[in-house]
């Protein structure tokens, strides 16, 4: 499985940005994590390729939207109303054995060790 992220960049507070993850190989759950300098990696969203169900962490719920295009083998993360606190390296991750259960993840959070395949990361910087 190979994952390639694209779409990062420098934006101003309040702007929007779309990240994309090109997926090659069989996976089910595709997730986005982010890691800011000096902080732990945070799982922020996940989508199941099988049925399209999604999960969002509280920190991004209502601002970020994850979507999939199975025909193009891509997953996108639309990020709206960005703030400087969203500045981080964003990673796409995937696994064939994981199912993102939103109710479970709301209580337990996503764990990076659950995902076996990772992209190289793309930098998102939100600054005026």
Secondary structure, DSSP 4 states (H G I P E B T S, - for coil): -EEEEE--EEE-TT--EEEEEEEES--SEEEEEEE-TTS--EEEEEEETTT--EEE-TTTTTTEEEEEETTTTEEEEEE-S--GGG-EEEEEEEESS----HHHHHHH---GGG--EE---EEEEE--
